[in-house]
Amino acid sequence: MLIANQAQMRIFAADMDKNNFRRSFGAGLTILGSAVILFACVAFLSDGKPTLGLDVTRGEAAAPFIVGLIFFGAGINLINNS
């Protein structure tokens, strides 16, 4: 009986470590996605002026916005599924 309980505890601990990693990685992706979305919004509204040293036109601001949405959505999905 003791051996079965120890094995179950190891499996439970491994699952907890995996869930903690997923939550941490998901939080990181969510924060990164939010930062990229904010950068894209500021670049879109700056209308040709340099943003953080980069000249980004309105059309070019769409690419970081889409990438930010993907990162944000993936991070939220990782947090919800763990």
C-alpha positions as CSV (number, residue, x, y, z in Angstrom):
1,M,0.0,0.0,0.0
2,L,2.8,2.4,0.8
3,I,4.5,1.8,-2.5
4,A,1.3,2.6,-4.5
5,N,0.9,5.8,-2.5
6,Q,4.5,6.9,-3.2
7,A,4.1,6.2,-6.9
8,Q,0.8,8.2,-6.9
9,M,2.6,11.1,-5.1
10,R,5.4,11.1,-7.7
11,I,2.9,11.2,-10.6
12,F,0.9,14.0,-8.8
13,A,4.1,16.0,-8.3
14,A,5.1,15.6,-11.9
15,D,1.7,16.8,-13.1
16,M,1.9,19.8,-10.7
17,D,5.4,20.7,-12.1
18,K,4.0,20.5,-15.7
19,N,1.0,22.6,-14.8
20,N,3.2,25.2,-13.1
21,F,5.5,25.4,-16.1
22,R,2.4,25.8,-18.4
23,R,1.0,28.5,-16.3
24,S,4.3,30.4,-16.1
25,F,5.0,30.0,-19.8
26,G,1.4,31.1,-20.6
27,A,1.8,34.2,-18.4
28,G,5.0,35.1,-20.2
29,L,3.3,34.7,-23.6
30,T,0.4,36.8,-22.4
31,I,2.6,39.6,-21.2
32,L,4.7,39.5,-24.4
33,G,1.6,39.5,-26.5
34,S,0.2,42.5,-24.6
35,A,3.4,44.5,-25.0
36,V,3.6,43.7,-28.8
37,I,-0.1,44.7,-29.2
38,L,0.5,48.0,-27.4
39,F,3.6,48.7,-29.5
40,A,1.5,48.1,-32.7
41,C,-1.2,50.4,-31.5
42,V,1.2,53.2,-30.7
43,A,3.0,52.7,-34.0
44,F,-0.3,52.8,-35.8
45,L,-1.3,56.0,-34.1
46,S,2.1,57.8,-34.5
47,D,1.4,58.1,-38.3
48,G,4.9,58.0,-39.7
49,K,6.8,59.4,-36.7
50,P,9.5,57.1,-35.3
51,T,8.2,54.8,-32.5
52,L,11.0,53.5,-30.2
53,G,13.5,54.4,-32.9
54,L,11.6,52.5,-35.6
55,D,9.8,54.0,-38.6
56,V,6.6,52.0,-38.8
57,T,3.9,52.9,-41.3
58,R,0.2,52.2,-40.7
59,G,0.3,49.1,-42.9
60,E,3.5,47.8,-41.3
61,A,1.9,48.1,-37.8
62,A,-0.6,45.3,-38.7
63,A,2.1,42.6,-38.6
64,P,3.1,43.1,-35.0
65,F,-0.5,43.4,-34.0
66,I,-1.3,40.0,-35.5
67,V,1.8,38.4,-33.9
68,G,0.8,40.0,-30.6
69,L,-2.7,38.6,-30.9
70,I,-1.4,35.1,-31.6
71,F,1.0,35.3,-28.5
72,F,-1.8,36.7,-26.3
73,G,-4.3,34.1,-27.4
74,A,-1.8,31.2,-27.0
75,G,-0.9,32.5,-23.5
76,I,-4.5,32.7,-22.4
77,N,-5.1,29.2,-23.8
78,L,-2.2,27.8,-21.9
79,I,-3.3,29.3,-18.6
80,N,-6.9,28.1,-19.1
81,N,-6.0,24.5,-20.0
82,S,-3.6,24.0,-17.1
